[in-house]
Amino acid sequence: MSLPTLVRIFESHRAPNPRRVSIFLAEKRVEVERVEVDIMAGEHFADAHRKKAGSHHVPVAELSDGSFLTETVAICRYVEALHPEPNLMGADAKETAVIEMWQRRMEFSVLQNIAFVARHTIPAMQALEHEQVPEWGRACASRMEEALKGLDERLRESPFIAGARFTIADITAWVALDFMRVLRRGPPDGCEALLEWHDRVKARPSATV
Amino acid sequence: MSLPTLVRIFESHRAPNPRRVSIFLAEKRVEVERVEVDIMAGEHFADAHRKKAGSHHVPVAELSDGSFLTETVAICRYVEALHPEPNLMGADAKETAVIEMWQRRMEFSVLQNIAFVARHTIPAMQALEHEQVPEWGRACASRMEEALKGLDERLRESPFIAGARFTIADITAWVALDFMRVLRRGPPDGCEALLEWHDRVKARPSATV
């Protein structure tokens, strides 16, 4: 079975989703051409981007068979198939399911709430939304705090989010926490296990991308 | 490699995510014990549920090794590994990535927007939210319309959402559309391809679960 290879990534390098793919590739030691899409100028809404990607999102992966792949986790899963080591998404079916469970918890509880707070309360992020709803941003702030406390609880019992080793779940949570910088705030007080994990992940070479 | 089997599913059978798993299992012709969790009475927030599942969500899958798995798509991927046929999530790495791409588009654009509209504009759904934000529900109504028009466009060029055959992406979109009943509205006018697909999916035996 010959799989199409990865040709290039269209991204907006400071945005959380493209960063997840970049860190995933760095962990795999895969280097690939990058094309920057200026999302603050709305380039992702342009017909040229939408026609190519079939979506107005970044990142987009261009494959050697001329097709394009969107959706961060779909791109990561494809990269995992092309470059199985180091394993980041599970070595057998049970582990794959457990990692996906934690990855999705990080996505829906941690990353999405942080993103909603940012996109609905920071005026400059209006460019990314059809309509900002500040009431929603404020409601998500308390959901975000709860999610971070829950993550701290998890990290009191496990060295990494999905278990004994670093996986895509850690990448999602790390990028989410790093993105909190735009909110000029950190995790709630008392989240020592979360901060300790954060420092360990930050020390990895992939965290500098 | 001997994988733990599926023992039972904790669910709230009318809610969209448990329905996705039920339809997935019906397509696989897998029968399993069901335990109903009354989410309108808040049973999913009770300590007993949270301790078992590690999350306050449904569905939860109990496995024969005594562990529990949450997150709809993680459960489906595990069921796919236990029961590979009929294939619903991809037969090779490229197809798996394309199906995951479409599945996630359906989840984030179609299902999530419909769920936000319902949970933030229907008073009885207050029980499911920490805080209803009606402004958010209204903003998501236009996102929902855009998403359904986009899905109609896709279905003008493809018999099923991810390509030539029925997959998990169709399950997510079908459950989402069916859930629109609580909003007492359907897709925007002119979505003929979407309605035609809807009727074809509705005719499958799995759609009756």
Interface residues (C-beta under 8 A of the other chain):
Chain A: M1 L3 P4 S55 L63 D65 L69 T70 E71 V73 A74 I75 R77 Y78 A81 L82 D92 A93 K94 T96 A97 V98 E100 M101 R104 R105 H130 E131 V133 E135 W136 A139 S142 R143
Chain B: M1 L3 P4 S55 L63 D65 L69 T70 E71 V73 A74 I75 R77 Y78 A81 L82 D92 A93 K94 T96 A97 V98 E100 M101 R104 R105 H130 E131 V133 E135 W136 A139 S142 R143
